[in-house]
């Protein structure tokens, strides 16, 4: 579902679950967003993150965001995986 451009910051737009079946440091995973977007990842629980709006959206400037989230474990060597999300912004009547 598109995100309305008037959604307030801190609105949750997605939940991301991560899982690594290893134990110890190899099983501890952290996630981050690749790039500069008006969104941020916040830990939600041991295996989940919330993608929330960090700043105002403007459909006239950007109608969709292609976001890549990278999950990386704390092993040595560290292993990682990426997932891509497309977030569309819907227009709200500005009049």
C-alpha positions as CSV (number, residue, x, y, z in Angstrom):
1,X,0.0,0.0,0.0
2,X,1.3,3.5,-0.8
3,X,2.3,5.8,2.1
4,X,0.3,9.0,2.1
5,X,2.6,12.0,1.8
6,X,1.1,13.6,4.9
7,X,2.0,10.6,7.1
8,X,3.6,11.9,10.3
9,X,7.2,11.1,11.2
10,X,7.5,8.0,13.4
11,X,4.7,6.3,11.5
12,X,5.6,2.6,11.0
13,X,5.6,1.6,7.4
14,X,7.1,-1.9,7.5
15,X,8.2,-4.6,9.8
16,X,11.3,-6.5,9.0
17,X,12.1,-9.9,10.6
18,X,15.7,-11.2,10.6
19,X,16.9,-14.7,11.4
20,X,20.3,-16.3,11.6
21,X,20.4,-19.9,12.8
22,X,24.0,-19.6,14.0
23,X,24.9,-19.2,17.7
24,X,27.0,-16.7,19.5
25,X,28.3,-13.7,17.6
26,X,27.6,-15.4,14.3
27,X,23.9,-15.4,15.2
28,X,23.6,-11.8,16.2
29,X,22.3,-9.7,13.3
30,X,22.1,-5.9,12.8
31,X,20.3,-4.1,10.0
32,X,20.7,-0.8,8.3
33,X,19.4,1.1,5.3
34,X,21.8,1.7,2.4
35,X,21.6,5.3,1.4
36,X,20.0,8.6,2.6
37,X,16.3,8.3,2.9
38,X,13.5,9.9,5.0
39,X,13.2,6.6,6.8
40,X,15.0,4.9,9.6
41,X,15.2,1.4,11.1
42,X,14.4,0.9,14.8
43,X,14.8,-2.3,16.7
44,X,11.4,-3.7,17.6
45,X,12.4,-7.0,19.3
46,X,15.3,-9.4,19.3
47,X,14.6,-10.5,15.7
48,X,12.6,-7.6,14.2
49,X,13.0,-4.0,13.1
50,X,10.5,-1.3,12.3
51,X,10.9,0.9,9.3
52,X,9.6,4.3,10.3
53,X,9.2,7.7,8.6
54,X,12.0,9.9,9.9
55,X,11.1,13.2,8.1
56,X,8.3,14.7,6.0
57,X,7.5,13.1,2.6
58,X,6.7,15.1,-0.5
59,X,5.1,13.2,-3.4
60,X,5.8,16.0,-5.8
61,X,9.6,15.6,-5.2
62,X,9.8,11.8,-4.8
63,X,7.0,9.5,-5.8
64,X,8.7,6.2,-4.8
65,X,11.7,5.1,-2.8
66,X,13.8,2.1,-3.7
67,X,15.3,1.1,-0.3
68,X,17.9,-1.6,0.2
69,X,18.2,-3.1,3.7
70,X,21.4,-4.9,4.7
71,X,21.4,-7.5,7.5
72,X,24.9,-8.3,8.8
73,X,26.0,-10.8,11.4
74,X,28.8,-10.3,14.0
75,X,30.7,-13.3,12.9
76,X,34.3,-13.4,11.6
77,X,34.2,-13.0,8.7
78,X,30.9,-11.2,8.8
79,X,28.2,-12.4,6.4
80,X,25.5,-10.2,5.1
81,X,22.3,-10.3,3.0
82,X,20.3,-7.6,1.3
83,X,16.6,-7.1,0.6
84,X,15.0,-4.4,-1.6
85,X,11.8,-2.6,-0.9
86,X,9.8,-0.2,-3.1
87,X,7.8,2.3,-1.1
88,X,5.4,4.4,-3.1
89,X,4.1,7.7,-1.8
90,X,0.5,8.7,-2.5
91,X,-0.6,12.2,-3.3
92,X,-2.7,14.1,-0.9
93,X,-4.7,17.0,-2.1
94,X,-2.5,20.1,-1.4
95,X,-5.3,22.6,-1.9
